């Protein structure tokens, strides 16, 4: 039997996962696809991660056809879930099967960094599809024998992620086209992904457009992941990330009415006005009074010398959120996985160089932040 394997966090499983599984079945002539939700994914932080049992049940509802089998093999194993361990176990359970591991192009690009990737390729064929338009796989680093075990499907990308689906759920955006009815019903019944921030979202919806709302949701998500990783208060991080751009669309007069003390450089740098007006707006209206959250919002654009842990989290969360697609974003995401300070030095250096190259004023706090990071790494 030709058996496909589609593993993932499935937080939640959505139309993109289902489409990929069906396309792989047709392209590789598979008899079935085993869907395997991970217990603890090794490549992802677990912000907003639904319980393993909930993700298992959602997979059963999303992949309801007879051609699919949902397995709890990794959930029962507990601990970190590595593909090589799963394949070894499946080989023992189904010794006569030929296995095809289904993945997106993002995973194919990093495949050679996977744990025991050569053994994985010896046990299965990779079936990959692009997640972005115009993607062409570079397989030059593989041997000819290895390349023969990599299939790339010419599938039109569906640019949809579980992060985006969670954002839609949290912001009450239409989800019926990306989730099977049973999955959406289950999420609603169980209150999954409910962070109790709906009252804040009501305020945001009255002040921001849909694109900016989505950005705020994404920053909240990335802030939660960074907070979990580096020991900051997760609730405060998610709320600060959600509200950081709340005054972004105010008119100039409205910003100036909130900002009572402004330097000449700040007057000339309108892009920093929202970070100055937002904490005043939030505090005056009693929306947020926590000084730690307000401080993180206050410095999320320029940074500053001696940033608190929460301020560092929000500063970098704004750079690496899921909606960001600037050329260096993957570099910054990798640096953020090493340390917040590595990511801050990289981003603040870029900001200083970019503004200087355009003969635009540089906020003194940004220069202070840059010098602070140089001292942190013993470079000044």
C-alpha positions in Angstrom: 0.0 0.0 0.0 1.2 3.5 -0.8 0.7 5.5 2.3 1.0 9.3 2.7 2.0 10.9 6.0 0.9 14.5 6.8 2.2 15.6 10.1 1.9 19.0 11.8 0.7 21.0 14.8 -2.8 21.3 13.2 -3.6 24.3 15.4 -6.2 24.2 14.0 -6.3 21.9 10.8 -7.7 23.9 7.9 -8.6 23.9 4.2 -4.9 24.3 3.2 -4.0 21.1 5.0 -6.9 19.2 3.4 -6.1 20.5 0.0 -2.4 19.5 0.3 -3.4 16.0 1.4 -5.8 15.5 -1.5 -3.4 16.9 -4.0 -0.6 14.5 -2.8 -3.0 11.6 -3.0 -3.7 12.3 -6.7 -0.2 13.3 -7.6 1.6 10.4 -6.0 -1.2 7.8 -6.5 -1.6 7.2 -2.7 -4.0 4.7 -1.3 -4.4 6.6 2.0 -3.0 9.5 4.0 -2.3 9.2 7.7 -2.8 12.5 9.6 -0.5 12.9 12.6 -0.9 15.8 15.0 2.3 16.5 16.9 2.4 16.4 20.7 5.2 19.0 21.1 6.5 20.3 17.7 10.3 20.8 17.8 10.3 23.6 15.3 7.6 25.8 16.8 6.9 27.7 20.0 3.6 26.7 21.6 1.8 30.0 21.9 -2.0 29.6 21.6 -1.4 25.8 21.2 -4.6 23.9 21.7 -4.6 20.8 23.8 -3.3 17.7 22.0 -6.7 16.0 22.5 -8.5 18.9 21.0 -6.2 19.0 17.9 -6.7 15.3 17.4 -10.5 15.7 17.4 -10.3 18.7 15.1 -8.2 16.6 12.7 -10.9 13.9 12.7 -13.5 16.4 11.8 -11.3 18.2 9.1 -10.2 14.9 7.5 -13.4 13.0 7.5 -13.1 10.9 4.3 -12.4 7.2 4.2 -9.1 7.9 2.5 -7.8 9.6 5.7 -6.7 8.0 9.0 -6.0 10.3 12.0 -3.3 8.8 14.3 -2.4 9.7 17.8 1.0 8.0 17.5 3.0 11.1 18.4 0.6 12.3 21.1 0.8 9.0 22.9 4.6 9.1 22.6 4.7 12.4 24.4 7.7 14.7 24.5 9.2 16.2 21.4 7.9 14.8 18.1 10.6 14.0 15.6 9.7 12.7 12.1 12.4 10.0 12.1 10.9 8.4 15.2 7.4 8.4 13.7 8.7 6.9 10.5 10.5 4.1 12.4 7.3 3.3 14.3 5.2 3.3 11.2 7.6 1.0 9.4 7.2 -1.5 12.2 3.3 -1.1 12.2 3.0 -1.4 8.4 6.1 -3.2 7.1 4.7 -3.7 3.6 3.8 -0.1 3.0 5.7 2.4 0.8 5.7 5.8 2.6 5.4 9.3 1.2 6.0 12.2 3.6 3.9 15.3 2.6 5.2 18.7 3.3 5.1 22.4 2.2 8.0 24.1 0.4 9.0 25.9 3.6 9.9 22.6 5.2 11.6 21.4 2.1 13.9 24.4 2.2 15.0 23.5 5.8 14.9 19.7 5.4 18.6 19.2 5.6 18.5 20.7 9.1 16.0 18.2 10.3 17.1 15.7 12.9 18.5 12.6 11.1 17.2 13.8 7.7 19.2 11.3 5.7 17.6 8.4 7.6 14.2 10.0 7.0 14.8 10.1 3.2 15.9 6.5 3.3 12.5 5.5 4.7 10.2 7.6 2.6 9.7 9.8 -0.5 9.1 13.5 0.1 6.1 15.0 -1.6 6.3 18.7 -1.5 4.2 21.6 -2.8 4.9 25.4 -2.9 3.3 27.6 -0.3 4.3 30.8 -2.1 3.9 31.8 -5.8 7.0 31.6 -7.9 8.8 29.2 -5.6 11.3 26.9 -7.4 13.0 24.2 -5.2 16.8 24.2 -5.1 17.8 20.5 -4.7 21.4 21.0 -5.7 22.6 20.1 -2.2 21.1 16.6 -2.5 22.8 13.7 -4.2 21.2 12.3 -7.3 19.9 9.3 -5.3 18.3 11.6 -2.8 16.8 13.9 -5.5 15.1 10.8 -6.9 13.2 10.5 -3.6 11.8 14.1 -3.7 8.7 14.9 -5.6 7.6 18.5 -6.1 3.9 19.0 -7.0 2.9 21.8 -9.4 0.1 22.9 -7.1 -1.2 26.5 -7.1 -0.3 27.8 -3.7 -3.0 28.5 -1.1 -1.3 31.1 1.2 -3.1 30.1 4.4 -1.6 29.3 7.7 -3.0 28.1 11.0 -1.8 31.4 12.5 -4.0 33.3 10.1 -7.0 31.0 10.9 -6.5 31.6 14.6 -6.4 35.4 13.9 -9.7 35.1 12.0 -11.3 33.1 14.9 -10.1 35.7 17.5 -11.3 38.7 15.4 -14.6 37.0 14.4 -13.7 37.1 10.8 -15.5 34.6 8.4 -14.0 31.1 8.8 -16.5 28.9 7.0 -14.3 28.7 3.8 -11.2 27.7 5.7 -12.6 25.3 8.3 -15.0 22.3 8.0 -18.2 23.1 9.8 -17.5 20.4 12.4 -14.2 22.0 13.2 -15.6 25.5 13.6 -18.4 24.1 15.8 -15.9 22.3 18.0 -13.8 25.4 18.4 -16.8 27.4 19.4 -18.1 24.7 21.8 -14.8 24.3 23.5 -13.9 28.0 23.5 -10.5 27.3 21.9 -8.3 30.2 21.1 -10.4 32.5 23.4 -7.8 34.8 25.1 -10.5 36.9 26.8 -9.4 40.0 24.8 -12.7 40.5 22.9 -13.5 43.8 24.7 -10.2 45.2 23.5 -10.9 43.9 19.9 -14.2 45.8 19.9 -12.2 49.0 20.5 -9.6 48.1 17.9 -12.3 47.4 15.3 -13.6 50.9 15.8 -10.2 52.4 15.1 -8.3 50.3 12.7 -8.9 48.8 9.2 -8.9 45.0 8.6 -5.2 44.9 7.5 -4.0 46.7 10.6 -6.2 44.5 12.8 -4.7 41.4 11.3 -1.2 42.8 11.9 -2.1 43.5 15.6 -3.3 39.9 16.0 -0.1 38.6 14.5 2.1 40.7 16.7 0.1 39.5 19.7 0.7 35.9 18.6 4.5 36.4 18.1 4.7 38.4 21.4 3.1 35.4 23.2 5.6 33.0 21.6 8.6 35.2 22.6 7.3 35.7 26.1 7.0 32.0 26.6 10.5 31.4 25.3 12.2 34.2 27.3 10.2 34.2 30.5 8.1 37.4 30.1 4.5 37.6 31.3 2.6 36.0 28.4 -0.7 37.7 29.1 0.9 41.1 29.2 2.9 40.4 26.1 -0.1 39.3 24.1 -2.2 42.3 25.2 0.6 44.8 24.4 1.1 43.2 21.0 -2.6 43.4 20.3 -2.9 47.1 21.3 0.5 48.4 20.1 -0.9 50.1 17.0 -4.2 51.3 18.4 -3.7 55.0 17.4 -2.0 54.2 14.1 -4.8 55.7 12.0 -5.5 58.9 14.1 -5.2 62.2 12.3 -2.2 64.4 13.0 -4.3 66.7 15.2 -5.5 63.8 17.3 -1.9 62.6 17.8 -0.7 66.1 18.8 -3.6 66.5 21.3 -2.4 63.4 23.1 1.3 64.1 22.9 2.1 67.0 25.2 5.9 66.8 25.0 7.5 66.4 21.6 11.1 67.2 20.4 11.8 68.7 17.0 13.1 65.4 15.8 9.9 63.7 16.9 7.8 66.4 15.2 9.6 65.6 12.0 9.2 61.8 12.4 5.5 61.1 12.1 6.1 57.3 12.0 6.9 57.4 15.7 3.8 59.4 16.7 1.6 56.4 17.3 4.0 54.8 19.8 3.9 58.1 21.7 0.1 58.7 21.5 -1.0 55.1 22.1 0.0 54.7 25.8 -1.6 58.1 26.6 -4.8 57.2 24.8 -5.0 53.8 26.6 -4.3 55.2 30.0 -6.6 58.3 29.7 -9.5 56.1 28.7 -8.9 53.5 31.4 -8.4 50.8 28.7 -4.9 49.8 30.1 -3.3 51.2 33.2 -0.5 48.7 33.7 2.8 50.7 33.3 4.7 47.7 32.1 2.3 47.1 29.1 2.2 50.9 28.4 6.0 51.0 28.4 6.2 48.2 25.9 3.8 50.0 23.6 5.7 53.3 24.1 9.0 52.0 22.7 7.9 49.4 20.2 9.0 51.5 17.2 12.2 53.2 18.2 13.4 51.0 21.0 15.5 52.6 23.8 18.5 52.1 26.0 17.8 49.7 28.9 14.6 48.2 27.5 12.7 45.9 29.9 12.2 42.3 28.9 8.6 43.0 27.9 9.7 46.0 25.8 12.2 43.8 24.0 9.6 41.2 23.4 7.2 43.7 21.8 9.9 45.5 19.8 10.9 42.2 18.1 7.4 40.7 17.9 6.5 43.7 15.7 9.4 42.7 13.4 8.8 39.0 13.1 4.9 38.7 13.1 3.4 36.2 10.7 2.2 39.0 8.3 5.7 40.5 7.8 7.3 39.7 4.4 10.2 42.1 4.1 13.4 40.6 2.6 15.2 40.1 5.9 12.3 38.8 8.0 13.5 35.2 8.1 16.9 36.3 9.2 15.3 38.3 12.1 13.1 35.3 13.0 16.2 33.0 13.2 18.0 35.6 15.3 15.0 36.0 17.6 15.3 32.2 18.2 18.8 32.7 19.4 18.2 35.7 21.6 16.2 38.9 21.7 19.5 40.9 21.8 20.8 39.3 18.6 17.5 40.3 16.8 17.5 43.8 18.3 21.0 44.5 17.2 20.3 43.4 13.7 17.0 45.3 13.4 18.2 48.5 15.0 21.4 48.5 12.9 19.2 48.2 9.8 17.0 51.0 10.9 19.9 53.4 11.6 21.5 52.6 8.2 18.3 52.9 6.3 17.3 56.2 7.8 20.9 57.6 7.3 21.0 56.5 3.7 17.7 58.5 3.1 19.0 61.5 5.0 16.1 61.2 7.5 16.3 62.0 11.2 17.1 59.2 13.6 15.3 59.2 16.9 17.9 59.6 19.7 16.2 56.6 21.5 17.1 54.4 18.4 20.7 55.5 18.6 20.7 54.8 22.3 19.2 51.4 21.7 21.9 50.6 19.1 24.8 51.7 21.4 23.2 49.7 24.3 23.2 46.5 22.1 26.8 47.1 21.1 27.8 47.3 24.8 25.7 44.2 25.5 27.9 42.3 23.0 31.1 43.9 24.1 31.5 45.8 20.9 31.6 49.3 22.5 
